[in-house]
């Protein structure tokens, strides 16, 4: 082996070797246990960033480790290539989305290969390829056929700049998550998937995902949002219209004095017609449409509303109730209508006070009757029913069932379960997405495309219009078609494309058989590989992507395409990569490479002025606190980069970037290289030691025992906790102990013990720094890749702890001795001391007042 470590030479050679030998390509092999490791695939945004590097390095370590344990490991990679991120980036760079995407895929693929990840590149997919979205369109047809997909008019979050619909989660403080411009409410025809049909099943199975982080489970449960209560029907005065209201507090229905409808409620146009309030209500609705309409946002708004001019009747109290439209009522909760009970809901109380509406107490605290005229806040607690007719005097919680019975008996309502989760709107008025396979016929209406016509190909040569508007509606070559049902020649294709989250909701199953061209999946492959055993990605995907993936897998299961209902057995959400923000008084935020290396007084290389080092935040291009992986690869190589990402912090925590940490990782690898080079001649033709350590010289016995202890610890840290940082630290301890052996000594078995130590270091490090370890493994005389070797196992007899001599004193005087394992627990030492025959004679019947224990040294019994 070379005397000096040369990462550029080594890494290029081994990457070529892995590719040429197809080391990481796998097929179904039912003789082997499978392990499916997957990291969330990236947007082809232009360059791999350090968040990608950390995420993919974590997954790569686990994949290589499992391969060495004898698993048939599937570890694929692909590209989440459709959607607004790619389209907006292309527009900003004056490029076409197709050209931009394919160029970025090529560049990022090359970056990933330089980092040495163990991907099976033969399974690479890009969601913008017709061969991929053909099956997405096929699945849409199957869902439409079974009523799982439908079209309706709905109010949506609309970004004028992006010219598309946004999910609630894509609206941040009233602004578009992509362009930062204001979002408004707009009524459009939209396609939806009936995810609500699976709400209860998705919720129940949240408790059957033991390999998922608790915080993600909690976020999913809250998003599904199951509530039990009653749906009560309120008849509109002088009309046949009935407004259903869902409430979890039907014990307070007698206290409902007014109703509030969401501004988007479909009944409002009918209710305001001819009332004289039309203009005021429409102006209010228009103004509210410019606000962010999420439950999170409305909590911060001042509660406001407008009287519609219509009234309804409380079905239990008979009270005439004015109907308002209010900004705090949401269509996404319940039915979009709120029976307002100001005495027992603070939001309703504030609204009633503002608009001088009646407040009626219907639940009194025990022995503390409330006076509605003097109340300064709502009472939301439990108590005794009052002003509630036949239910007066009952405990309010007990009255709930009785009131439900009354509602059902008199056809006024029924017990109901409601969910916060709403059906998934998948329509996007954008160009760069999978076309929805539907035709609009003048005679037949909506007609699903014929399966024989799939894929409905997105024309990649279409030019974008000004402002990013989709060219599809005006592209006759795409839009004009014949009706698949009646043959009418003036039919038009649907020009909405699918939400990019549709592509990412099933890609993991397509990896099992990416080249299958006769079906969505090869069932033999999905039966073998699914579910994903370990999924890795950011916690920011806890709701949308992960919930949609769980939903899609259920749809695939119900269609008989996969066996499993849950796509991911275990989930790891890695922390962010963070770095301090550096600001120049002249140039603003600057990149790290634009700052001098002077730690005490860093200055800007552009102007020489002193840099202000700010707080540590998530790496972001906009803040310029990013580290370019290419710079690290050029300066240190892939293995040093990987080592630092794993050593700096446990994977679930944020990683704070440190240039010194990177340099420290480089020093450690150079230290291991020197150790191997120093001992190479002595160990080259020697088999590794594989016996009991009893007869070894003290220094060699220490090395051999430490090697076995480290094997056990590293295996535990990777297998059970993914704590690569503590695993690396243990390997460092072993290297330090090996440096304590003098190469000039000629002790028996020295070469064999040191060979065993070196092989242990290499085998344990190889998933972490694969190129480095392949090179040393080959130098040790092995012809096959280190990843075809078995993961090392420790010897139990080499883990026996050293013995310590324990002195027993009685009142400070030596009376006996015994031996015990080093670091034996204190209670065990005291027990053995008190049971010693000689000590029993000295203590006799005296009372033991105190026992003083010094670990590994003495036990002093005071009588």
N, C-alpha and C positions, 0 to 999 in steps of 0.2 A: 504494500500500500504506500501511497505518497506520504511524505513526511508532514505536509501541510494540507489542511482542509480547504478544498476549492469547490464551493457550492455551485458555481456556474457550470463547471465541467461535469460534476457529478449529477446534478439535477437534470440537465438536458439528456444525458446518457440513459438514466433510469426511466425517464418519461417515455423515451423512444422504445426502451425495452418492454415496458408494460403495454404499450400500444401494439408493438409487433407480436408479442406473445399472447395478446388478448387475455391478459391475466384476470381482468375484472368482468369479462363477459360471462354471463350465466344463462342457463336454461332450466326448465323444470326438471328436477331430479328428486323423485319421490323416495329415493334411498337416503336422502339427506334432510335434516331439519332445515326449514327455510328461515331467513331473517330478512325482512323488507325494511330498509332504512331510507328515509326520505326527508330532505330539507325542502322547505317551500321554494318553488321555482321563482326565478327573478323576472321582473320586467326587463326587457332589453333596452335599458335607458341610456346606454353609451359606454359606461365603464363599471367594472366591479368596484365597490367601495369596501371599507374595512368592516362594515356590518356584515356584508356578504362573506368576507374572508373568515370572520369569526364563526358565523353560522355554519358555513360549509366545512370548516376545519373540525368543529365539534362533531358533525355527522360523520366525517371521514374517519376520525379516530374510532368511533364506535363500529363503523362498517368493517374496517381492517381488523379490529379486535375480534369481531364475531367470525370473520373469515378464518382467523387463526384458531378459533375454537371449534372449527369443523362445520360451521353453518354454511348453507348455500345462500349467499348474500346478494340481494338485489339492491343496487344503489344507482338509480338513474338520475338524469338531469335533462331539463328542457327549458322552455321559454314561454312565459305568460305574455304573449306578444300582441294581443288585441287590446283595444280600449283607449280611453282618454289619455293616460300617461304617455303612451307612444305617439298618439296623434298630436297632442299639444306640443310635445317636444319637437316633433318633426316640423310643425308649423313655425315654432320659435326659431328653428334652424334653417328655415326656408328650404325644406326638403319635403319629399312625398313620404307619407307614413310607411309604405311598403319598402321603399329604398332605405329609409332611415332604420327601420326595424331589422332588415336583413343584414345591413352593414354592421349594426350594433351586435347582432347575434354572433357574427363572425369574429368581431373584436373581443367580445366577452368570453366566447368559447376558448379563444387563444389564451386569455388571461387565466381562466380556470385550469386549463391544461398546464400552464406554467406553475401553478400552485400544487400540482401533483395529486389532485383529488382522484379517488378510485372509482370514477363513474364508468358505468357501462354505456359508452357513447353510442353503441349500436342501437340503443333504445331512445335516443334523443327525439324529442317532439317540439314543435312550435305550434301554438294554438291558432296561428293565422294561416296555417296550411289547409287547403281544402280537404286533404286526406284526414285531417283531424276533425274539423268542424262539420264535415259530412255527417258524422255519427251523432254530433250534438243536434243537428237538424233532424236526424232520424228519431232521436229520443224525443224531441219536441213534438213530432207527429204522433208518437205513441202516447205522450202525455195529453195532447189535445184530444185524441181519440177516446181517452178514458176520463175526460173532463178535468184533468189536472192542470191544463193550461186554458186560459180564457182571456177575452178582451172586454174592457169596459172603459167608460170615461171616469177619470179620477183627477183630483187635484194633486199636483206633484211639485216637488222642488225644481224650479227651472232656472238654469244659468243662461242668461242671454249671450254672454261672451263665448261660453263653450257650446251653446246651442244644444243643450241636452238636459235630460232629467237626472237628478241626483238623489241617491238614497239619503235618509235622514242622517246617517253616520258620515256622509260626505259633505255635510253642511256644518261649518265651524263658525260660531258667532255670527250667523246670518250670511256668511261668505262661502263661496265655492272652495272646496279643498284643493282644487287644482290651480285655479287662476286668481283666487283671492277677491273676486268681484261679488257684488250683492246677488243674493238668490231671492226669487219671488215664487209665489204660488201661482200655478197655471193649470187650467183644466184641459186635459188632453185624452185622446184615446190611447190606452196603454195595454200591453200584454202582461199577464200575471201568471205566476205559478202558485198553486194552492198549497203553500207550505203550512198553512193553518190546519189542514187535515191531519198533519203529523205533530201538532203542537204538544199534545199530551204524551205521545210516545217519545218525542225529543226530550221532554222534561223528565219523564220517569227514568230514562236511560242516562241522564246526567249523574245519577247516583250509582251507575254501573260502569263508571270509567275511572277505576282506581289509579290508573297510570297518568291521569291528567292533574295539573296543578289546581288546587282548591280555588284560587282566584279566578281561573278561567271558567270553572264549573259555576261559580257564583254569578259571574257576568252573564253566562248563557241562561241560567235560571231567571235572572232578573229581566233579561231581554224577552224571554218567552212570557214571563209575567202572568202566571195563573192566578185568577181571583175567583172566589166562590161568592155567590150572592143571589140576587133575584133580578129578573127583567120585569119591569112594571110598565103597563100601557096607559099613557095619558092621552085622552081624547081632546082634539082641538075644538074649541067652541065654534058653533055654526059651521061645522065641516065634517066630512067623513074621515078626515085624516086622523090617524092615531100615531103618536110618537112613542116608540119604545125606549125605555131608559134602563141601563144596567147600573145597579148599585150594590155595594157590599154592606151598606148600612140601611137595609130596608126597615130596621127597627125605628128609623127616624122619619119614615115617609109622611107621617102626620104633620111633621114640621116643615115640609117642603112648601115654600111660599112663592117661588118663581122658578122658571126653567131657563137654562142657558144652552144654546146650540152653538156648535163650532161654526166659525164663519164659512167653512167649506160645506156645511150640511146641505144636502140636496133639496130639503124641504123649504129652505129660506125663500127662494124666489116665489113659491106658491103662497107662503105665509104673508109676505109683505105686499102682495098684489092688491092694489086698491085701498091700502090703509093710510096713504099719505106719508108713510115713513120710508117709502122706497128709496128716495134719493139719499137720505141720511144713512140708511143701512148699506146701500151699495158703496157709498164713499168710505164707510168704515171697513167693509170687506176688502176694498181695494188697498186701503192703507195697511191693513193687517197682512195682506198677501205679500208685502215687502219685508215682513219680519220673519225671523227663523221660527219655524213651527215644530219645535221638538219639545218634549216634556222637560228636558234640561233647560231650554231657553226660556220657556214661559214662566218658570219659577222666579226669574229675575225681573219680569215685566210688572209694571203697575197694572192691576186688574181693571179692565175697562170693558164697556159693552154699549149696545144700542137696543132700545125697545123695538121689536118688529111690528108692533101694532096688533099682534094676535095674542089670544089667551088659550090656555088649556085648563082642564079640570083635574084636580087631585083625586084619583079614583077611591081613596080611602077617606079623606077628610071632606071632600066635596068642594074645597076651596077653589076659587077662580084664580089662576096663576098667570101673571104676565110672562110672555116668552121673549127673552133677550137673545141676541147673539153676542158672545163674549170671547175675548182673546184667550182666556185660559181653558176654554173647552176645545178638545182635540178629537178629530175624527178617528185617530188611531187608538183611542181608548173607548171601550164599550161600544156604544152606538153613535157617539158623537153628540149625545144629548146628556145634560146634567140636571137632575132634580136638585135644586139648590136648597139646602137646609141651613140657614145662617146661624141658628143657635148652636149648631153642633159641627160646623166646619169653618175653619178660620178664613179660608179663601172666600166662601160664600158670605161670611160675616162682614168682611171688608167691603165686598161688593154691595151688600144690602145697605150698609151705612152710607156708602158713597152715593147710592141712587135712592135712598130713603124708602127701602122696601121692608115689608113686615118681617118681624123676627118672632118665632113661636117656639117656646121651650117644650120639648117632648121627652127629655131624659133628665131627671134630677139626680144629683149626687145624693148618696144616703144621708138623710136628715139635714140636707142643705138645699132647700128649694131655691131655684134661680128666678130672677126677675129680669125679663127680656129688656125692660126699659133701662135698667141700670147696668147691664152686662157691658164689659169693656173688651171682652174677647170670647170666642166660641168655647163651649165645653165639649170636648171630644171623648170624654171618658165614659165609663159604664155607670149604671144607676137604675133608678126606678122610673117606669113609664108614666107620663102624665099627658094630659090633653090628647090622648090616643084612643078614645072610645072604649071599646070592650077590652082593650089591652092595658088599660090603666092599672097601676099597682104591680105589674109584673116586672121582674128583672129584665132589662132590655135584651140581654143575650138569649135568655129563655124565650122571649117574645118573638125572636126572629123566625123560628120554626112555625110558630102559631100564625104569624103574619103570612109566611109563605103558603101555609095550608089555606088560609083565607083567600089569597090571591088566586091560587089554582082552582079552588072550589067555585069561585065566582067569575072565572075566566078573565081576571084582571092582570094576570102575570104568572110567572112560574120560576121555580128554582133554576139557576143558570150558572154555568162556568164560563168565564170570559178570559181571554188571553190578550196580553199587550201585543204579542206577535201579530203582524199583519201579512197578508199575502205578498209575495215577492214580485214587485214590478220590474220586469226585465227589459222593457223597451228603452232604447237609447236612440235619439235622433242624430246619430253620428254616423260617419262613413266607415271608420276603421273598426269593424266588428263583424260577427257572423250574421249573415242575413237570416231573418226569420222566415221559415219556409211556408209562406201563406200567400194566397192569391185572392185579390178582391175582384169579384165578377159582377157586372151590372145586373145579371139575372139571378145568380145563385148566392150572392153575398160573399161571405168569407168561406173560402175553400182551401183545405190543406193541399200543399204541393204533393205531387205523386212521388212515391219513393224512387221510382225509376229516374226521376229528374234530379235526384240528389247526387252531388252537392249542388245547392244553389250558390254559384261561385260569385264572390265579391270581385268586381272588376278592379284589378290592381292598377290599371292604367288610367283610372278616372282622376281628374284633377280636382283638388279641393277648391271650394268657392271662398269668397272674401269672408273673413271672420270665422273661418273654420266650418262653415255650413256644409252639410252633406250634399254631395253632387247627385246622390242616388235618385231623389224625386224627379230631377230633370234629365236623367240619363235614359233615353228611350230604349237603348239596346239592353238595359237592365230591366226597366219597369214594364215595358210592353210585352205581353205574353197572352197565351190562350188559356181559357179556363180548363183545368184538369177534369172537371165534372161534365160540362155541357159543350165545351169547345168554343165558346164565345171568343172572338178574336180581339175584343177590346178590354180584356181583363188586365189588371195591373198587379205587379208584385208588391208585397209589403216592403216599405223602404226603411222602417225602423230596423236597427240591428240589436243583437242581444247584449245585455250587460256583461262586461268582462268577467264578472264573478261566476257566470255560468261556465265558462271555459275552465276555471280553476276549481270547480266543484266536482269534477270527475276525472281530472288528468291522471291522478294517482292510479286509477284502475286501468287506464289506457296504457300506462307503462308496462303492464303485465304482458301485453301483446300488441306493441305499437305498429307492427306491420300487418296486422290482421285486416284484410280488405273485404271479407265476406260478411263481417258482423262487427258490432261495436267492440266486442271483446271475444277472445278465444276463451271459452268457459273453462276449459282444462287449465289454462294459465291463471285465470282469476281465482278459481277454486284453490289452486296451490299457493299463490302469492298473497292474496288478500286475507285479512286486512293488513295495512301498514303496521309493522311492529313498533317502530319508533318514528315519530314525526317531529320535526324541529323547525321553529320559526318564531317570529316576533309576537309579543302579546297584543300588539295592535290589531291582530287578525282574530282576536278571541271571539268576536261576535259574527261579523259578516262571513268571512271565508270559512271558518270552522263550522258555523251553524249551517250554512248552505251546503257544505260538503256532507255533513251528517244527514241533511234532508235528501240530497241527491242519492246518497247511498241507499236510503230507504226506498226511494223510487226504483232504483236499479234492482234492489232486492225483491220488491213486489212484482216487478216485471220478469223475474226469474233470471236476471243477468249476473247477479253475484249472490253468494251465500250469506255474507255478513250484512248486518244492519249498521254497524259502526265502522267507519273507515280507518280510524287511528286508535290502536290499542293503547299506546303511550304517547304523551305529548310533552315536549320540553320547550318552554318559552325562554329563549336566551335574552340576557340583558343587552342594553345598548352599548355602543362604543362611544366614549366621551373624551373631549379634550378641551383645554382652556381656550377661550377666545382671545386673540391678540389684536390690539387696535393701535393703529398709527394715527397721530393727530392730523396728518395730511391726507392719508390714503384710506382711512377708515379701517375696517376689518381686513387683515392680510392673511395670506396662506403661511403655514409654518416654514416653507422654503424661502419666504421673503423676510425672514427674521434671522438675525445673526445668532451664533451659537453661545454668546456671552450670557450665562444664566443669571448673573447679578443685574446687568443692565443691558437687556436685549434691545437692539435697534433695528429699524426698518432698512432693508437693503436697497430700497427704492429712493429714499431721501435721507437716510442717516439719523432720523429723529428717533427718540426713545419710544419704545413700545410699552403700552399699558397691557399688562397681563390680567385678563378678566376671569370670570368664574368658569368653572368646568361645565360644559353642556354637551348634549348629544351632537356628534359630528354632523355638520350640515354644510352643503355647498354655499348656501346663502350667507352663513356666518363665517365661512372660509376657515373653520377649524377642522379641516379634513386632512387626512394623511393619504397620499396617493399610493396604493399598493405597488404600483410599478416602480416607484422610487425605492421602496423597501426591497423588492425583488432584485433590483439592480445592485443595491448596496450590500444586502445581507443574504439574499436567497430566500427560497420558499420555506425551507425548514426552520430557519430562525424566526421568520414571520409567524409561522404556525405555532412554534413553541411559545413565543411571547403571548399570543392570543389565548393560549390555554393556561399559561402559568400565572397571568396577571390577576385573574379573578375566577371564582366558580362560574359556570356558564349561565346560571339563572340571575346573576347579579351584573350590574353595569361594570364595564371595564374602563378604567381611566387610563388614557394613553400616557406612556412614559418613554421618552427616547432612551433614558438610562436603562429602562427595563428591556428594551430591544437589544441594547448593547450587552447587557448582562446575559441575555439568552445566547447571544453569539459567543460570549466568553465560555459559557458552559459547554457548548458543542465543541469548541476548540479544545477544551480541557478533556473531554471524553476522547476526542481524536488523538490527543497526545498520549493519553493512557493506553489506548489500543496500540499505537505505534511503538511505545516503549516496551510493551510486553509481547509484541507480535512475534519476534524470533523465538522466544521461549515457549509460546503456547501454540505455535503454528501446527506442530505435528503431535499435539497432545489431546487426548479426549477429555472432556470436562469431568470434573470430580463428581461422583454420584454415590457417595457412601455416607456412613455415620461420621459425625465430626469429632468424636471423642478423642481420637489419637492425633489430631492435627495440632501443629504448633499454634500457640495462642493467637498470633496475628491472623493466621490463615483460618483458624476456627471462627474468629470474629467476622472475617469476610464471608465465609460460607454461611454462617448463621444469619448475618445481615441480608445476604442475597435471598435466602428463603423467606425471611420476614418481609422483605420488600416485595417479593412475588405475591405473597398473600395480601399485602396492603394494596398494591396497585390493582390487583384483580378486583378486590372489594371496591376500591374507589371508582373504577370504571364501570363495573357491573351494576353496582347498587346505587351509586350517587352521581356519576358523571363528574366527580370532583377531580378533574385532571390536574389541577394546581397542587393538590396534596400528593397525588401520585407522582408528579414530577419532582416534588420536594423529597419524597422518599428515595427516588432514584439518585438524586443528588447526594443524599446521605451515603448511599452505597458507593458511589464514585469516590467520595471523600475517604471512606474507609479503605478502599482499594489503593488509594494513593499512600496509605500508611504502611504498605508492604514494600520492603526493599527488594528491588529486582536483582540485586547482587547476592542475596541470600540463596542458599541451595537447600532449603528445607525440603523434606520429603513431601511429595504431592503439591508443591508450591505451584508448578506450572498448571496442573490440573485444576486446582482451586481457582487460580486467576483466570483460566479459560472459562470455567463455569461462571465466574463473576462477570467477565466481559460478555459472554453470550446472554446472561441474564439482563444486563444493561441494554444490549441491542434488542433483544426480543421484547422487552417492556417499553422501550422507546420507539420501536419501529412504527406503531400506528400514529405516533405524534410527529416524528421526523423521518418519514419513510425513505427518502433518497439517501440521507446520511447513513441510515442503518443498513440499507441494501449494500452500500459500498463496503462497509466494514464486515458485514456478513460474508460477502464474497471473498474478501481478503482472508477471512478465517478458513477458507477452503471449501465453502459450500457452493455448489453449482446452481442450485435452484433458488428462486426468490425467497427471501426471508418470510414472505407472506404465505408460503406453502409449508412453512414450519408450524409445529403445534405451539400453542400458547403454553408457557412454562407452568409447571405445578410445583408447589413447595413440598418439602419433606417435613412431616410432622416431627420426626426425631431431631431435626435440625432446628426446631423452634423451642426446644426445652430451654428454659431460662437458666442463667447462671445461678449458683447457690450462694447465699450469704450466711455468714456465721452470726447468730444472734446471741448476745450476752443477756442472761437473766440476773437481775439484781433484786434483793429484798432490802428495802430501806437503804439503798445505795451501795450494798456490798455484793460482790460477785458470788453467786451461789450455783449457777449452772450455765450450760451452753447448748444450743441446738442449731441445725442448719435449716434454712427455708429458701424458697425461690426469691430471687431479687424482686423487690417491690411487692412482696407479699402483703395483702391487706392487713391493716393494724388489728382489726378484731380477730383475725386468724392468729396473728402472733400472740396476742394476749391470751387467747383460748389455750394455745399450746403451752404457754409459760405457766399458766395456772394448773394445767393438768400434769406437769412434770413431777415425777415422784419425789425428787429431792426438794423441789420448791414446796410441795405439800407438807413436808416435814418442818420447814422453816416457818410456814404460815400457820399451820395447825388450825386452831379454832378462832384465831384472831380475825377481826374485821378488816377487810381490805378497804382502805380509805380512798386510795387513788392509784391509778396505773399510768405511768409515763412511758410512752413508746417513741423511740427514735427509729424511723424506717431504716431497714437493712443493717441496724447496729445493736439496739438493746431494748429490753423491756424491764422497767424498774417498778416493782410492786411495793407500795407504801402501806404499811399496816400500823 
